[in-house]
Amino acid sequence: MAYPERYELVFDESPTDPTDLTAPVPDDTERDVVTVRRTARAGAGGFPVYEDETGIVRAEISDRGEVRMLASGGQQAPSTPVKARSLGS
């Protein structure tokens, strides 16, 4: 299967508790966007691993656009993005 070369990961900059996934997100919430590129590695689910240019932001993205954030160092607690947008090849 051909996977996109790049994705944008969109994160909410929410003032609410990030562990409470049921909390409503205000409409005026700022969003952080990080562009990631496909690497030669595959994650535990067998899907490609993507990372940003620094190598700090890493994610396994499935063929259905499901995102699993991967820690790139100790003591990390990566946030889950709101969505992943394919940027194509």
HTML snippet that shows the backbone in 3Dmol.js (N, CA, C, O; Angstrom):
<script src="https://3Dmol.org/build/3Dmol-min.js"></script>
<div id="view" style="width:600px;height:400px;position:relative"></div>
<script>
const pdb = `
ATOM      1  N   MET A   1       0.834  -1.179   0.000  1.00  0.00           N
ATOM      2  CA  MET A   1       0.000   0.000   0.000  1.00  0.00           C
ATOM      3  C   MET A   1       0.880   1.243   0.000  1.00  0.00           C
ATOM      4  O   MET A   1       1.921   1.269   0.657  1.00  0.00           O
ATOM      5  N   ALA A   2       0.471   2.262  -0.726  1.00  0.00           N
ATOM      6  CA  ALA A   2       1.212   3.522  -0.764  1.00  0.00           C
ATOM      7  C   ALA A   2       0.694   4.440   0.351  1.00  0.00           C
ATOM      8  O   ALA A   2      -0.500   4.724   0.436  1.00  0.00           O
ATOM      9  N   TYR A   3       1.605   4.889   1.187  1.00  0.00           N
ATOM     10  CA  TYR A   3       1.249   5.777   2.289  1.00  0.00           C
ATOM     11  C   TYR A   3       1.680   7.195   1.937  1.00  0.00           C
ATOM     12  O   TYR A   3       2.666   7.377   1.224  1.00  0.00           O
ATOM     13  N   PRO A   4       0.956   8.204   2.427  1.00  0.00           N
ATOM     14  CA  PRO A   4       1.372   9.577   2.163  1.00  0.00           C
ATOM     15  C   PRO A   4       2.791   9.838   2.669  1.00  0.00           C
ATOM     16  O   PRO A   4       3.227   9.242   3.653  1.00  0.00           O
ATOM     17  N   GLU A   5       3.490  10.716   2.000  1.00  0.00           N
ATOM     18  CA  GLU A   5       4.850  11.083   2.380  1.00  0.00           C
ATOM     19  C   GLU A   5       4.850  12.001   3.607  1.00  0.00           C
ATOM     20  O   GLU A   5       5.747  11.923   4.446  1.00  0.00           O
ATOM     21  N   ARG A   6       3.828  12.877   3.706  1.00  0.00           N
ATOM     22  CA  ARG A   6       3.792  13.861   4.798  1.00  0.00           C
ATOM     23  C   ARG A   6       2.379  13.997   5.368  1.00  0.00           C
ATOM     24  O   ARG A   6       1.384  13.767   4.682  1.00  0.00           O
ATOM     25  N   TYR A   7       2.330  14.372   6.625  1.00  0.00           N
ATOM     26  CA  TYR A   7       1.082  14.697   7.318  1.00  0.00           C
ATOM     27  C   TYR A   7       1.284  15.975   8.118  1.00  0.00           C
ATOM     28  O   TYR A   7       2.405  16.336   8.475  1.00  0.00           O
ATOM     29  N   GLU A   8       0.177  16.647   8.388  1.00  0.00           N
ATOM     30  CA  GLU A   8       0.151  17.704   9.400  1.00  0.00           C
ATOM     31  C   GLU A   8      -0.572  17.124  10.601  1.00  0.00           C
ATOM     32  O   GLU A   8      -1.681  16.604  10.475  1.00  0.00           O
ATOM     33  N   LEU A   9       0.047  17.212  11.754  1.00  0.00           N
ATOM     34  CA  LEU A   9      -0.602  16.812  12.998  1.00  0.00           C
ATOM     35  C   LEU A   9      -1.112  18.083  13.654  1.00  0.00           C
ATOM     36  O   LEU A   9      -0.347  19.027  13.856  1.00  0.00           O
ATOM     37  N   VAL A  10      -2.397  18.119  13.987  1.00  0.00           N
ATOM     38  CA  VAL A  10      -3.028  19.307  14.555  1.00  0.00           C
ATOM     39  C   VAL A  10      -3.343  19.034  16.021  1.00  0.00           C
ATOM     40  O   VAL A  10      -4.053  18.084  16.350  1.00  0.00           O
ATOM     41  N   PHE A  11      -2.803  19.883  16.899  1.00  0.00           N
ATOM     42  CA  PHE A  11      -2.978  19.742  18.346  1.00  0.00           C
ATOM     43  C   PHE A  11      -3.764  20.938  18.870  1.00  0.00           C
ATOM     44  O   PHE A  11      -3.582  22.060  18.396  1.00  0.00           O
ATOM     45  N   ASP A  12      -4.641  20.701  19.851  1.00  0.00           N
ATOM     46  CA  ASP A  12      -5.340  21.793  20.535  1.00  0.00           C
ATOM     47  C   ASP A  12      -4.463  22.352  21.626  1.00  0.00           C
ATOM     48  O   ASP A  12      -3.773  21.609  22.324  1.00  0.00           O
ATOM     49  N   GLU A  13      -4.486  23.638  21.772  1.00  0.00           N
ATOM     50  CA  GLU A  13      -3.787  24.342  22.847  1.00  0.00           C
ATOM     51  C   GLU A  13      -4.876  24.674  23.864  1.00  0.00           C
ATOM     52  O   GLU A  13      -5.276  25.830  24.005  1.00  0.00           O
ATOM     53  N   SER A  14      -5.345  23.659  24.563  1.00  0.00           N
ATOM     54  CA  SER A  14      -6.521  23.801  25.412  1.00  0.00           C
ATOM     55  C   SER A  14      -6.156  24.107  26.861  1.00  0.00           C
ATOM     56  O   SER A  14      -5.235  23.503  27.410  1.00  0.00           O
ATOM     57  N   PRO A  15      -6.877  25.046  27.485  1.00  0.00           N
ATOM     58  CA  PRO A  15      -6.624  25.349  28.898  1.00  0.00           C
ATOM     59  C   PRO A  15      -7.206  24.293  29.839  1.00  0.00           C
ATOM     60  O   PRO A  15      -6.939  24.322  31.041  1.00  0.00           O
ATOM     61  N   THR A  16      -7.996  23.364  29.304  1.00  0.00           N
ATOM     62  CA  THR A  16      -8.602  22.342  30.153  1.00  0.00           C
ATOM     63  C   THR A  16      -7.592  21.242  30.450  1.00  0.00           C
ATOM     64  O   THR A  16      -6.496  21.218  29.889  1.00  0.00           O
ATOM     65  N   ASP A  17      -7.970  20.349  31.326  1.00  0.00           N
ATOM     66  CA  ASP A  17      -7.123  19.214  31.706  1.00  0.00           C
ATOM     67  C   ASP A  17      -6.911  18.305  30.495  1.00  0.00           C
ATOM     68  O   ASP A  17      -7.883  17.742  29.992  1.00  0.00           O
ATOM     69  N   PRO A  18      -5.664  18.139  30.002  1.00  0.00           N
ATOM     70  CA  PRO A  18      -5.428  17.338  28.802  1.00  0.00           C
ATOM     71  C   PRO A  18      -5.733  15.853  28.971  1.00  0.00           C
ATOM     72  O   PRO A  18      -5.843  15.128  27.982  1.00  0.00           O
ATOM     73  N   THR A  19      -5.869  15.395  30.216  1.00  0.00           N
ATOM     74  CA  THR A  19      -6.191  13.985  30.424  1.00  0.00           C
ATOM     75  C   THR A  19      -7.696  13.734  30.382  1.00  0.00           C
ATOM     76  O   THR A  19      -8.133  12.586  30.312  1.00  0.00           O
ATOM     77  N   ASP A  20      -8.497  14.815  30.425  1.00  0.00           N
ATOM     78  CA  ASP A  20      -9.954  14.686  30.389  1.00  0.00           C
ATOM     79  C   ASP A  20     -10.423  14.814  28.940  1.00  0.00           C
ATOM     80  O   ASP A  20     -10.670  15.920  28.459  1.00  0.00           O
ATOM     81  N   LEU A  21     -10.545  13.686  28.250  1.00  0.00           N
ATOM     82  CA  LEU A  21     -10.909  13.696  26.834  1.00  0.00           C
ATOM     83  C   LEU A  21     -12.376  14.016  26.597  1.00  0.00           C
ATOM     84  O   LEU A  21     -12.783  14.210  25.452  1.00  0.00           O
ATOM     85  N   THR A  22     -13.186  14.076  27.660  1.00  0.00           N
ATOM     86  CA  THR A  22     -14.603  14.395  27.510  1.00  0.00           C
ATOM     87  C   THR A  22     -14.869  15.890  27.669  1.00  0.00           C
ATOM     88  O   THR A  22     -15.980  16.344  27.394  1.00  0.00           O
ATOM     89  N   ALA A  23     -13.875  16.664  28.107  1.00  0.00           N
ATOM     90  CA  ALA A  23     -14.064  18.097  28.325  1.00  0.00           C
ATOM     91  C   ALA A  23     -14.264  18.807  26.986  1.00  0.00           C
ATOM     92  O   ALA A  23     -13.548  18.524  26.025  1.00  0.00           O
ATOM     93  N   PRO A  24     -15.237  19.731  26.913  1.00  0.00           N
ATOM     94  CA  PRO A  24     -15.441  20.461  25.660  1.00  0.00           C
ATOM     95  C   PRO A  24     -14.261  21.384  25.377  1.00  0.00           C
ATOM     96  O   PRO A  24     -13.635  21.912  26.296  1.00  0.00           O
ATOM     97  N   VAL A  25     -13.969  21.568  24.097  1.00  0.00           N
ATOM     98  CA  VAL A  25     -12.882  22.449  23.675  1.00  0.00           C
ATOM     99  C   VAL A  25     -13.504  23.724  23.131  1.00  0.00           C
ATOM    100  O   VAL A  25     -14.303  23.660  22.196  1.00  0.00           O
ATOM    101  N   PRO A  26     -13.158  24.894  23.693  1.00  0.00           N
ATOM    102  CA  PRO A  26     -13.736  26.154  23.217  1.00  0.00           C
ATOM    103  C   PRO A  26     -13.419  26.399  21.739  1.00  0.00           C
ATOM    104  O   PRO A  26     -12.379  25.980  21.232  1.00  0.00           O
ATOM    105  N   ASP A  27     -14.356  27.098  21.055  1.00  0.00           N
ATOM    106  CA  ASP A  27     -14.180  27.395  19.628  1.00  0.00           C
ATOM    107  C   ASP A  27     -12.956  28.248  19.338  1.00  0.00           C
ATOM    108  O   ASP A  27     -12.364  28.140  18.264  1.00  0.00           O
ATOM    109  N   ASP A  28     -12.567  29.104  20.297  1.00  0.00           N
ATOM    110  CA  ASP A  28     -11.443  30.013  20.064  1.00  0.00           C
ATOM    111  C   ASP A  28     -10.090  29.406  20.470  1.00  0.00           C
ATOM    112  O   ASP A  28      -9.098  30.123  20.598  1.00  0.00           O
ATOM    113  N   THR A  29     -10.061  28.098  20.669  1.00  0.00           N
ATOM    114  CA  THR A  29      -8.835  27.415  21.069  1.00  0.00           C
ATOM    115  C   THR A  29      -7.800  27.493  19.959  1.00  0.00           C
ATOM    116  O   THR A  29      -8.106  27.222  18.798  1.00  0.00           O
ATOM    117  N   GLU A  30      -6.569  27.865  20.316  1.00  0.00           N
ATOM    118  CA  GLU A  30      -5.488  27.890  19.334  1.00  0.00           C
ATOM    119  C   GLU A  30      -5.064  26.467  19.027  1.00  0.00           C
ATOM    120  O   GLU A  30      -5.176  25.573  19.866  1.00  0.00           O
ATOM    121  N   ARG A  31      -4.581  26.274  17.827  1.00  0.00           N
ATOM    122  CA  ARG A  31      -4.124  24.958  17.405  1.00  0.00           C
ATOM    123  C   ARG A  31      -2.664  25.036  16.978  1.00  0.00           C
ATOM    124  O   ARG A  31      -2.255  25.958  16.273  1.00  0.00           O
ATOM    125  N   ASP A  32      -1.892  24.052  17.419  1.00  0.00           N
ATOM    126  CA  ASP A  32      -0.501  23.908  16.979  1.00  0.00           C
ATOM    127  C   ASP A  32      -0.495  22.888  15.854  1.00  0.00           C
ATOM    128  O   ASP A  32      -1.175  21.865  15.928  1.00  0.00           O
ATOM    129  N   VAL A  33       0.280  23.171  14.808  1.00  0.00           N
ATOM    130  CA  VAL A  33       0.375  22.270  13.667  1.00  0.00           C
ATOM    131  C   VAL A  33       1.840  21.895  13.473  1.00  0.00           C
ATOM    132  O   VAL A  33       2.714  22.762  13.431  1.00  0.00           O
ATOM    133  N   VAL A  34       2.097  20.593  13.356  1.00  0.00           N
ATOM    134  CA  VAL A  34       3.452  20.082  13.147  1.00  0.00           C
ATOM    135  C   VAL A  34       3.428  19.215  11.891  1.00  0.00           C
ATOM    136  O   VAL A  34       2.597  18.315  11.767  1.00  0.00           O
ATOM    137  N   THR A  35       4.345  19.491  10.957  1.00  0.00           N
ATOM    138  CA  THR A  35       4.456  18.679   9.748  1.00  0.00           C
ATOM    139  C   THR A  35       5.448  17.551  10.005  1.00  0.00           C
ATOM    140  O   THR A  35       6.554  17.775  10.495  1.00  0.00           O
ATOM    141  N   VAL A  36       5.029  16.334   9.663  1.00  0.00           N
ATOM    142  CA  VAL A  36       5.879  15.151   9.847  1.00  0.00           C
ATOM    143  C   VAL A  36       6.061  14.446   8.504  1.00  0.00           C
ATOM    144  O   VAL A  36       5.185  14.497   7.639  1.00  0.00           O
ATOM    145  N   ARG A  37       7.210  13.789   8.342  1.00  0.00           N
ATOM    146  CA  ARG A  37       7.534  13.032   7.130  1.00  0.00           C
ATOM    147  C   ARG A  37       7.652  11.553   7.464  1.00  0.00           C
ATOM    148  O   ARG A  37       8.032  11.169   8.571  1.00  0.00           O
ATOM    149  N   ARG A  38       7.315  10.737   6.472  1.00  0.00           N
ATOM    150  CA  ARG A  38       7.418   9.288   6.635  1.00  0.00           C
ATOM    151  C   ARG A  38       8.887   8.886   6.751  1.00  0.00           C
ATOM    152  O   ARG A  38       9.746   9.415   6.045  1.00  0.00           O
ATOM    153  N   THR A  39       9.160   7.952   7.644  1.00  0.00           N
ATOM    154  CA  THR A  39      10.508   7.406   7.796  1.00  0.00           C
ATOM    155  C   THR A  39      10.505   5.982   7.230  1.00  0.00           C
ATOM    156  O   THR A  39       9.472   5.500   6.767  1.00  0.00           O
ATOM    157  N   ALA A  40      11.632   5.327   7.266  1.00  0.00           N
ATOM    158  CA  ALA A  40      11.737   3.943   6.803  1.00  0.00           C
ATOM    159  C   ALA A  40      11.266   2.953   7.865  1.00  0.00           C
ATOM    160  O   ALA A  40      11.171   1.756   7.594  1.00  0.00           O
ATOM    161  N   ARG A  41      10.972   3.438   9.065  1.00  0.00           N
ATOM    162  CA  ARG A  41      10.566   2.568  10.170  1.00  0.00           C
ATOM    163  C   ARG A  41       9.063   2.313  10.162  1.00  0.00           C
ATOM    164  O   ARG A  41       8.284   3.095   9.617  1.00  0.00           O
ATOM    165  N   ALA A  42       8.675   1.201  10.781  1.00  0.00           N
ATOM    166  CA  ALA A  42       7.266   0.878  11.000  1.00  0.00           C
ATOM    167  C   ALA A  42       7.049   0.758  12.506  1.00  0.00           C
ATOM    168  O   ALA A  42       7.948   0.361  13.248  1.00  0.00           O
ATOM    169  N   GLY A  43       5.843   1.109  12.942  1.00  0.00           N
ATOM    170  CA  GLY A  43       5.516   1.027  14.360  1.00  0.00           C
ATOM    171  C   GLY A  43       5.004  -0.352  14.734  1.00  0.00           C
ATOM    172  O   GLY A  43       5.011  -1.273  13.917  1.00  0.00           O
ATOM    173  N   ALA A  44       4.562  -0.485  15.966  1.00  0.00           N
ATOM    174  CA  ALA A  44       4.074  -1.759  16.495  1.00  0.00           C
ATOM    175  C   ALA A  44       2.863  -2.281  15.726  1.00  0.00           C
ATOM    176  O   ALA A  44       2.652  -3.491  15.644  1.00  0.00           O
ATOM    177  N   GLY A  45       2.071  -1.375  15.164  1.00  0.00           N
ATOM    178  CA  GLY A  45       0.892  -1.776  14.396  1.00  0.00           C
ATOM    179  C   GLY A  45       1.207  -2.112  12.946  1.00  0.00           C
ATOM    180  O   GLY A  45       0.315  -2.494  12.188  1.00  0.00           O
ATOM    181  N   GLY A  46       2.479  -1.969  12.554  1.00  0.00           N
ATOM    182  CA  GLY A  46       2.886  -2.271  11.194  1.00  0.00           C
ATOM    183  C   GLY A  46       2.746  -1.111  10.224  1.00  0.00           C
ATOM    184  O   GLY A  46       3.010  -1.264   9.032  1.00  0.00           O
ATOM    185  N   PHE A  47       2.331   0.054  10.725  1.00  0.00           N
ATOM    186  CA  PHE A  47       2.152   1.232   9.878  1.00  0.00           C
ATOM    187  C   PHE A  47       3.393   2.122   9.945  1.00  0.00           C
ATOM    188  O   PHE A  47       4.181   2.017  10.885  1.00  0.00           O
ATOM    189  N   PRO A  48       3.569   2.996   8.952  1.00  0.00           N
ATOM    190  CA  PRO A  48       4.761   3.843   8.925  1.00  0.00           C
ATOM    191  C   PRO A  48       4.862   4.768  10.136  1.00  0.00           C
ATOM    192  O   PRO A  48       3.859   5.221  10.687  1.00  0.00           O
ATOM    193  N   VAL A  49       6.100   5.029  10.526  1.00  0.00           N
ATOM    194  CA  VAL A  49       6.393   6.018  11.566  1.00  0.00           C
ATOM    195  C   VAL A  49       6.770   7.317  10.854  1.00  0.00           C
ATOM    196  O   VAL A  49       7.578   7.325   9.925  1.00  0.00           O
ATOM    197  N   TYR A  50       6.172   8.401  11.309  1.00  0.00           N
ATOM    198  CA  TYR A  50       6.429   9.735  10.774  1.00  0.00           C
ATOM    199  C   TYR A  50       7.110  10.551  11.863  1.00  0.00           C
ATOM    200  O   TYR A  50       6.863  10.331  13.049  1.00  0.00           O
ATOM    201  N   GLU A  51       7.977  11.506  11.465  1.00  0.00           N
ATOM    202  CA  GLU A  51       8.598  12.384  12.460  1.00  0.00           C
ATOM    203  C   GLU A  51       8.833  13.765  11.867  1.00  0.00           C
ATOM    204  O   GLU A  51       8.930  13.937  10.652  1.00  0.00           O
ATOM    205  N   ASP A  52       8.921  14.750  12.771  1.00  0.00           N
ATOM    206  CA  ASP A  52       9.204  16.108  12.313  1.00  0.00           C
ATOM    207  C   ASP A  52      10.695  16.239  12.029  1.00  0.00           C
ATOM    208  O   ASP A  52      11.455  15.293  12.232  1.00  0.00           O
ATOM    209  N   GLU A  53      11.110  17.408  11.561  1.00  0.00           N
ATOM    210  CA  GLU A  53      12.511  17.583  11.163  1.00  0.00           C
ATOM    211  C   GLU A  53      13.490  17.479  12.326  1.00  0.00           C
ATOM    212  O   GLU A  53      14.674  17.217  12.113  1.00  0.00           O
ATOM    213  N   THR A  54      13.014  17.679  13.550  1.00  0.00           N
ATOM    214  CA  THR A  54      13.903  17.569  14.714  1.00  0.00           C
ATOM    215  C   THR A  54      14.006  16.131  15.224  1.00  0.00           C
ATOM    216  O   THR A  54      14.942  15.789  15.946  1.00  0.00           O
ATOM    217  N   GLY A  55      13.040  15.293  14.846  1.00  0.00           N
ATOM    218  CA  GLY A  55      13.010  13.918  15.346  1.00  0.00           C
ATOM    219  C   GLY A  55      12.345  13.793  16.707  1.00  0.00           C
ATOM    220  O   GLY A  55      12.259  12.697  17.261  1.00  0.00           O
ATOM    221  N   ILE A  56      11.875  14.911  17.245  1.00  0.00           N
ATOM    222  CA  ILE A  56      11.253  14.889  18.574  1.00  0.00           C
ATOM    223  C   ILE A  56       9.794  14.437  18.493  1.00  0.00           C
ATOM    224  O   ILE A  56       9.348  13.636  19.315  1.00  0.00           O
ATOM    225  N   VAL A  57       9.053  14.943  17.514  1.00  0.00           N
ATOM    226  CA  VAL A  57       7.654  14.561  17.352  1.00  0.00           C
ATOM    227  C   VAL A  57       7.609  13.343  16.439  1.00  0.00           C
ATOM    228  O   VAL A  57       7.993  13.413  15.271  1.00  0.00           O
ATOM    229  N   ARG A  58       7.136  12.222  16.985  1.00  0.00           N
ATOM    230  CA  ARG A  58       7.054  10.966  16.227  1.00  0.00           C
ATOM    231  C   ARG A  58       5.668  10.372  16.393  1.00  0.00           C
ATOM    232  O   ARG A  58       5.068  10.444  17.466  1.00  0.00           O
ATOM    233  N   ALA A  59       5.164   9.779  15.308  1.00  0.00           N
ATOM    234  CA  ALA A  59       3.837   9.171  15.353  1.00  0.00           C
ATOM    235  C   ALA A  59       3.742   8.041  14.346  1.00  0.00           C
ATOM    236  O   ALA A  59       4.306   8.108  13.254  1.00  0.00           O
ATOM    237  N   GLU A  60       3.015   6.998  14.735  1.00  0.00           N
ATOM    238  CA  GLU A  60       2.650   5.946  13.801  1.00  0.00           C
ATOM    239  C   GLU A  60       1.253   6.300  13.303  1.00  0.00           C
ATOM    240  O   GLU A  60       0.344   6.507  14.106  1.00  0.00           O
ATOM    241  N   ILE A  61       1.075   6.373  11.979  1.00  0.00           N
ATOM    242  CA  ILE A  61      -0.208   6.775  11.410  1.00  0.00           C
ATOM    243  C   ILE A  61      -0.722   5.634  10.533  1.00  0.00           C
ATOM    244  O   ILE A  61      -0.047   5.197   9.600  1.00  0.00           O
ATOM    245  N   SER A  62      -1.942   5.154  10.852  1.00  0.00           N
ATOM    246  CA  SER A  62      -2.521   4.019  10.134  1.00  0.00           C
ATOM    247  C   SER A  62      -3.067   4.456   8.780  1.00  0.00           C
ATOM    248  O   SER A  62      -3.103   5.645   8.464  1.00  0.00           O
ATOM    249  N   ASP A  63      -3.490   3.478   7.987  1.00  0.00           N
ATOM    250  CA  ASP A  63      -4.090   3.765   6.687  1.00  0.00           C
ATOM    251  C   ASP A  63      -5.458   4.432   6.811  1.00  0.00           C
ATOM    252  O   ASP A  63      -5.993   4.934   5.822  1.00  0.00           O
ATOM    253  N   ARG A  64      -6.029   4.443   8.020  1.00  0.00           N
ATOM    254  CA  ARG A  64      -7.295   5.131   8.279  1.00  0.00           C
ATOM    255  C   ARG A  64      -7.091   6.477   8.957  1.00  0.00           C
ATOM    256  O   ARG A  64      -8.060   7.117   9.364  1.00  0.00           O
ATOM    257  N   GLY A  65      -5.840   6.916   9.085  1.00  0.00           N
ATOM    258  CA  GLY A  65      -5.552   8.209   9.692  1.00  0.00           C
ATOM    259  C   GLY A  65      -5.524   8.193  11.209  1.00  0.00           C
ATOM    260  O   GLY A  65      -5.506   9.253  11.835  1.00  0.00           O
ATOM    261  N   GLU A  66      -5.519   7.012  11.813  1.00  0.00           N
ATOM    262  CA  GLU A  66      -5.432   6.909  13.276  1.00  0.00           C
ATOM    263  C   GLU A  66      -3.987   7.181  13.684  1.00  0.00           C
ATOM    264  O   GLU A  66      -3.050   6.683  13.061  1.00  0.00           O
ATOM    265  N   VAL A  67      -3.821   7.972  14.729  1.00  0.00           N
ATOM    266  CA  VAL A  67      -2.489   8.412  15.143  1.00  0.00           C
ATOM    267  C   VAL A  67      -2.140   7.833  16.504  1.00  0.00           C
ATOM    268  O   VAL A  67      -2.937   7.893  17.441  1.00  0.00           O
ATOM    269  N   ARG A  68      -0.939   7.272  16.603  1.00  0.00           N
ATOM    270  CA  ARG A  68      -0.405   6.818  17.890  1.00  0.00           C
ATOM    271  C   ARG A  68       0.916   7.543  18.076  1.00  0.00           C
ATOM    272  O   ARG A  68       1.887   7.282  17.366  1.00  0.00           O
ATOM    273  N   MET A  69       0.942   8.448  19.030  1.00  0.00           N
ATOM    274  CA  MET A  69       2.162   9.216  19.292  1.00  0.00           C
ATOM    275  C   MET A  69       3.203   8.317  19.940  1.00  0.00           C
ATOM    276  O   MET A  69       2.871   7.460  20.759  1.00  0.00           O
ATOM    277  N   LEU A  70       4.468   8.517  19.569  1.00  0.00           N
ATOM    278  CA  LEU A  70       5.574   7.720  20.081  1.00  0.00           C
ATOM    279  C   LEU A  70       6.552   8.632  20.815  1.00  0.00           C
ATOM    280  O   LEU A  70       6.927   9.687  20.303  1.00  0.00           O
ATOM    281  N   ALA A  71       6.956   8.233  21.990  1.00  0.00           N
ATOM    282  CA  ALA A  71       7.947   9.012  22.745  1.00  0.00           C
ATOM    283  C   ALA A  71       9.303   8.893  22.057  1.00  0.00           C
ATOM    284  O   ALA A  71       9.698   7.812  21.620  1.00  0.00           O
ATOM    285  N   SER A  72      10.008  10.017  21.969  1.00  0.00           N
ATOM    286  CA  SER A  72      11.339  10.010  21.349  1.00  0.00           C
ATOM    287  C   SER A  72      12.440  10.124  22.396  1.00  0.00           C
ATOM    288  O   SER A  72      13.625  10.108  22.061  1.00  0.00           O
ATOM    289  N   GLY A  73      12.049  10.238  23.664  1.00  0.00           N
ATOM    290  CA  GLY A  73      13.025  10.332  24.742  1.00  0.00           C
ATOM    291  C   GLY A  73      12.366  10.039  26.073  1.00  0.00           C
ATOM    292  O   GLY A  73      11.144   9.912  26.156  1.00  0.00           O
ATOM    293  N   GLY A  74      13.161   9.934  27.096  1.00  0.00           N
ATOM    294  CA  GLY A  74      12.638   9.648  28.428  1.00  0.00           C
ATOM    295  C   GLY A  74      11.822  10.787  28.985  1.00  0.00           C
ATOM    296  O   GLY A  74      12.018  11.943  28.609  1.00  0.00           O
ATOM    297  N   GLN A  75      10.913  10.472  29.875  1.00  0.00           N
ATOM    298  CA  GLN A  75      10.088  11.439  30.583  1.00  0.00           C
ATOM    299  C   GLN A  75       9.094  12.172  29.682  1.00  0.00           C
ATOM    300  O   GLN A  75       8.544  13.192  30.099  1.00  0.00           O
ATOM    301  N   GLN A  76       8.845  11.693  28.470  1.00  0.00           N
ATOM    302  CA  GLN A  76       7.877  12.342  27.591  1.00  0.00           C
ATOM    303  C   GLN A  76       6.477  11.811  27.845  1.00  0.00           C
ATOM    304  O   GLN A  76       6.294  10.632  28.149  1.00  0.00           O
ATOM    305  N   ALA A  77       5.502  12.681  27.717  1.00  0.00           N
ATOM    306  CA  ALA A  77       4.085  12.320  27.762  1.00  0.00           C
ATOM    307  C   ALA A  77       3.437  12.994  26.560  1.00  0.00           C
ATOM    308  O   ALA A  77       2.790  14.032  26.703  1.00  0.00           O
ATOM    309  N   PRO A  78       3.608  12.405  25.364  1.00  0.00           N
ATOM    310  CA  PRO A  78       3.119  13.060  24.146  1.00  0.00           C
ATOM    311  C   PRO A  78       1.612  13.253  24.138  1.00  0.00           C
ATOM    312  O   PRO A  78       0.861  12.375  24.565  1.00  0.00           O
ATOM    313  N   SER A  79       1.175  14.412  23.648  1.00  0.00           N
ATOM    314  CA  SER A  79      -0.247  14.689  23.471  1.00  0.00           C
ATOM    315  C   SER A  79      -0.736  14.018  22.201  1.00  0.00           C
ATOM    316  O   SER A  79       0.022  13.836  21.249  1.00  0.00           O
ATOM    317  N   THR A  80      -2.000  13.656  22.196  1.00  0.00           N
ATOM    318  CA  THR A  80      -2.591  13.083  20.989  1.00  0.00           C
ATOM    319  C   THR A  80      -3.165  14.213  20.147  1.00  0.00           C
ATOM    320  O   THR A  80      -3.898  15.059  20.660  1.00  0.00           O
ATOM    321  N   PRO A  81      -2.837  14.233  18.856  1.00  0.00           N
ATOM    322  CA  PRO A  81      -3.372  15.307  18.016  1.00  0.00           C
ATOM    323  C   PRO A  81      -4.872  15.174  17.798  1.00  0.00           C
ATOM    324  O   PRO A  81      -5.434  14.082  17.892  1.00  0.00           O
ATOM    325  N   VAL A  82      -5.509  16.298  17.507  1.00  0.00           N
ATOM    326  CA  VAL A  82      -6.927  16.317  17.211  1.00  0.00           C
ATOM    327  C   VAL A  82      -7.182  15.611  15.884  1.00  0.00           C
ATOM    328  O   VAL A  82      -8.165  14.886  15.737  1.00  0.00           O
ATOM    329  N   LYS A  83      -6.285  15.829  14.914  1.00  0.00           N
ATOM    330  CA  LYS A  83      -6.412  15.157  13.626  1.00  0.00           C
ATOM    331  C   LYS A  83      -5.080  15.121  12.899  1.00  0.00           C
ATOM    332  O   LYS A  83      -4.145  15.852  13.225  1.00  0.00           O
ATOM    333  N   ALA A  84      -5.024  14.246  11.903  1.00  0.00           N
ATOM    334  CA  ALA A  84      -3.866  14.148  11.021  1.00  0.00           C
ATOM    335  C   ALA A  84      -4.366  14.439   9.614  1.00  0.00           C
ATOM    336  O   ALA A  84      -5.277  13.771   9.123  1.00  0.00           O
ATOM    337  N   ARG A  85      -3.765  15.444   8.962  1.00  0.00           N
ATOM    338  CA  ARG A  85      -4.149  15.795   7.591  1.00  0.00           C
ATOM    339  C   ARG A  85      -3.058  15.350   6.646  1.00  0.00           C
ATOM    340  O   ARG A  85      -1.899  15.736   6.800  1.00  0.00           O
ATOM    341  N   SER A  86      -3.425  14.536   5.665  1.00  0.00           N
ATOM    342  CA  SER A  86      -2.455  14.075   4.679  1.00  0.00           C
ATOM    343  C   SER A  86      -2.052  15.229   3.770  1.00  0.00           C
ATOM    344  O   SER A  86      -2.899  15.990   3.303  1.00  0.00           O
ATOM    345  N   LEU A  87      -0.755  15.349   3.525  1.00  0.00           N
ATOM    346  CA  LEU A  87      -0.235  16.352   2.596  1.00  0.00           C
ATOM    347  C   LEU A  87       0.207  15.699   1.291  1.00  0.00           C
ATOM    348  O   LEU A  87       0.847  16.338   0.456  1.00  0.00           O
ATOM    349  N   GLY A  88      -0.138  14.423   1.118  1.00  0.00           N
ATOM    350  CA  GLY A  88       0.169  13.714  -0.115  1.00  0.00           C
ATOM    351  C   GLY A  88       1.634  13.334  -0.220  1.00  0.00           C
ATOM    352  O   GLY A  88       2.348  13.262   0.780  1.00  0.00           O
ATOM    353  N   SER A  89       2.067  13.092  -1.451  1.00  0.00           N
ATOM    354  CA  SER A  89       3.428  12.636  -1.704  1.00  0.00           C
ATOM    355  C   SER A  89       4.423  13.754  -1.758  1.00  0.00           C
ATOM    356  O   SER A  89       5.612  13.513  -1.965  1.00  0.00           O
TER     357      SER A  89
END
`;
const viewer = $3Dmol.createViewer("view");
viewer.addModel(pdb, "pdb");
viewer.setStyle({}, {cartoon: {color: "spectrum"}});
viewer.zoomTo();
viewer.render();
</script>
